[in-house]
Amino acid sequence: MQALFIGQTYIDVTFLTDRMPTGDEKHVASAYAISFGGNAVTAAFCCAKLGLVPELLATVADDWLGRMFLDMAAKYAIAIHPRKVRTSSLSFVMPNDGKRAIVRCRDDDFLDPFPLLNLSGCRALHLDGHQPDAAMYHAKVAREAGILTSLDGGGQRSNTHELLAFIDIAIVAERLCEQMQLEPARMLDYLKSRGCKIGGVTLGERGLLWYDEAGTVRTLPALIVPPDRILDTSGAGDVFHGAYVYSYLTDAAKSWEEHFRFARAASTYKIQHLGNEAGLPTLADIATVECEFTGNTDCTK
């Protein structure tokens, strides 16, 4: 095991429509995609697509959607450590004008305790705060073993404050700032106070506000994509997390700014594709994004 990801599994149904029907009306969507979903789950698939296959502790139900998810994981050779729930969780995602509306149906009533996994040989642990007991246990084990710990703070969980004490890299969403009533700059101060070595807030089209190992606050602007090419922003943050974990694992000597620039290109690729699976980039895709959107003159044609 080189990396372990822990999170909640969803099956995402993403569809494009110019309007939502009401009452007894019917309407036909122009396109749709069905894929795996969930913050850490999508990040794990991104890491695997880039070439480093992690293991995944995720919720799995014994139903047809659960079996579909296991088939998806097998396609990417991701080893699943299942935690049983009664029914699979679903997300209905409607992208619209660079935003996305989401309806979730979630079962997080776990039927059994989380598995205690051996982290021998593991070099990175990535969490999204779901399965809070499993996240806390493995974060403590990883910290004691000197394993890099990473958190996708997409929203406030029951033990976010306690968990952050065991997190090295905390990249949170603006939504968490709103929930905690903190401006992004104040959120960075909060993450520093919890002991996170690297902290940041993703701001969508406004990029990333973050601090480095020395505590210096930096900004990483988003790459500018023409509006008519932005198809689906859902999952872009998850791809960002999976890509920087991959970048760290392949070259830990690089700076975190380099890891985040790599991840920025990965998420830029994602927003131009419908659904999570279609939006997973290859290394060649990331190189193409870098060539097109950063003005890198060293690109290989």
N, C-alpha and C positions, 0 to 999 in steps of 0.2 A: 504493500500500500504506500503510494507516494503522497496521496492527498485524500482527505475525507471531507465530504460535504454532508451537512445535516439540514433537513428541511421538510416542508409539507408538500406533498404531491398534488398537483392539479392536472386535469385534462382541460386544455384551453380550446374553446370554439371561438374563433375570430372571424368576423364577417364585416363586409363593406356594404353599406346601404346609404342612400341619400335621405332616408327618413324612416322613422319607426312607426309601424301601424298602431292604431288605437281602436278601442271598441271591438267590433267584430270584423275588422278589416284584415286583409292579407296583403303581403308585399314580398317581392322577390329580391334578395340580396344580389349584388353584382359579382361578389367573389367571397370565398370562405376558405379557412384553413383549420385543421384539427391537429393539435400537437400537445406535447408535454408542457406543463406549466408549473409555477411555483418558483420563488426567488432562488433558493439554493439549488433546486433541481435543475432549472434552466442554466444556471451558472456551471453546474457539473457537466451538462451536455455540451456547453460551449468549450469548456476545457478539453473534453474528449475530442470534439471536432477539430480542435487545433493540434491535437496529437499527443496529449498527455491524459490518459484515462484515469479518472479518480474512482474512488468507491463512494457509495451514496447510502446514507441511512435515511430512509424516507417512508412515509405512510403508504400502505398498500392495502387495498380491499380485495376480498375474494368475489369479484364481480367482473363483468365483461370489460369495463373500463380499466379495472386493475390489471387484468390480463393484457389489455392493449398497452398499458404503460410498461409492463415487464417486457413485452415484445420490442417496444421502442428502446428500452435500455439495452437489451440484448444486441440490437443493431449496432450500438456504439460500444459494445463490450464492457459496459459499466456494471460492476458487481453491486447488486442491491442488497442491503441489509434491511429487510422489511420490518415495519412496525404496524401491526394489524389495526385496521379500523373497519367498521361495518360497511360503509359505502364510500365510493370514490368521490373526491371533491372535484367540482366543475367550476370553470370561469367562462362567462360569456363576455367577449371583448368586442367593443364597437369602436374602431378608430374613427376619428373625425377631426379634420383640420389641424393635424399635429398634436392632438390630445387623444385620450381614449377613455371611454366609459366602460366600467366593468361591473357585472353582477356575479357574485361568488356564491357557491353552495359548498359549504365546508363541513367535513366531519373530522373533528380533532378529539373525538372521544376514544382514546387509545384502549384497545382491548387487552394489551399485555405490557409489561415493563419494556423499556428500551434495552436493546442488546448492549452489553459492555464490550466494546471492541478493543482489540489489541492495536495500539498505535505504533508499534515497533516499525521503524523504517519510514514512518509518515513524516513529511516535511511541511505540510500545510493543512490547517483545519479551517474550513469556511462554514459559517453559520448564517442563518437568516432570522434567528430568534424563535422560530417555531420549534415545537418539541422542547420547551424550555428546560425540562429536567435533563434530557439527553444532551442538550447544548451546554448546560452548566457543567455537567459531569465531565464531558470530553474536553471542554475548554480548560478545566482545572488540570486534567491529566496532561494535556498538551503543553500548558504553561510549565508544569514541573519538568517535562521532558525537553523543553527548549524548542518546541515546534511552533512555527508561525501560526498565529490565530487571526482570523479575518472575520469581520461582521458586516453583513448587509443590513443596515438599520433602516429598513423600509417603513417601519412604523413602530410605535411603542408596544412592547410586549410586557408580560407580567413581571419579568425579572431583568429588564433591559439594564437598569442601573447596576444591579449586582453583577451581571454578565460582563459589562464593560471593563470591570476590574481585571479580567483575564484576557482582554483583547489587545492585540498589537496594532492591527490595521482596522480602523472603524470608518467606513464610508457610509454615510446616512443620507436619506432622502429629505427633501424640503418638507415633506409631510410630517416627519418626526419633529422638525423644528416647530411646525404649527401646533402639533399635539402638546409639545412641552412649553409652548409660548416663549420660544427663544429665537432671536434673529440668527441667521447663519453664522455670523462672527461670534456671537455668544455661544452657539453650539460648539464651535471649535474650542472655546475656552472650557466648556463643560467636558468635552472629550479629553482634553489635556488633563483636567483635574481627576479624571478616572484612570489616568495612567496610560492612555493609548499613545503609542509611539508615533503613529501617523493617523491623522484624522481628516475627514473631509465631508462636504455637503454637496451632493449633486443638485444642479439647478436647471436641468433640462437644457433648453436652447441657450442658457446663460453660462453653461459650462460647469466647472468644478472649482469650488473654493476649498482649499486644503492647507495643511501645515506639514512641513517636512520633519526630518529627524532632529533638526536643531530648534524646532518650534516656530520657524519662520513661516508666516502665512503667505500663500501663493495663490494665483489663479491660473486655471487652464481653460482657455476659451473653447467653446464647442466649435466643431467644424461646420462651416456654413453649407447647408444642403438646400438646393432650390426647393421651394414649397411643393411644387408639383411632383417632386421625387420622394417626398416624405409620405410613406404609405402606412406605417404602423409603428408607433413609438412604444407600444407595450413590449416589455421584455428587454428594452435597451439597457436599463440599469443592471439587469441580471447578467446580460452578456458582458457588460463592463466589468463586473466582479469576476466572472469566470475567466476573462481575458487577462486581467492583472494577476490572478493567481497563477495562470499558465506562464505568464512572462516571468514571474518571480521564480517559479520552479525550474524554468529552463536556463535562467541566468540571474542568480541571486545577487551577483556583483553589480548589476545595473542599479541606477538610482530609481527612487520611486516615481520621479517625474517621467523617466523613460517607461516604466511599467504603465503609468497612467496614460501616457501618450499612445502606447500600443492599444490599451483598452478603449481609449476614445475612438480610435479608428475602427475597432471591432463594433462598438455601439453605433457608429455612423453607418456601417454596413447594415446593421440590424434594422434601422428605421426605414430602410428602403425596400423592405420585404415583408410580406404578409404572413404572420404567424411566427412562432418561436423557432421551429425547425428550419424553415426557409431562411430565417435571419441569422443562422449560425455561420460565421465566416470561416474560411480556410486561411492559412497563412498567405496564400496568393491573393485572396480577396482583401486582406488587410493591407498588403503592399499596394494594391491597386487604389484603395481608398487614400492611402498616404500620398500616392502620386497625384491623384486628381484634386484632392482638397487641401493639401498643405503646401503645394508649390515646391516639393522636394525635387531638386534638380539632379539628385543622384539616383533617381528611379531607373530601374531596368525596364526597358520597353519590351 
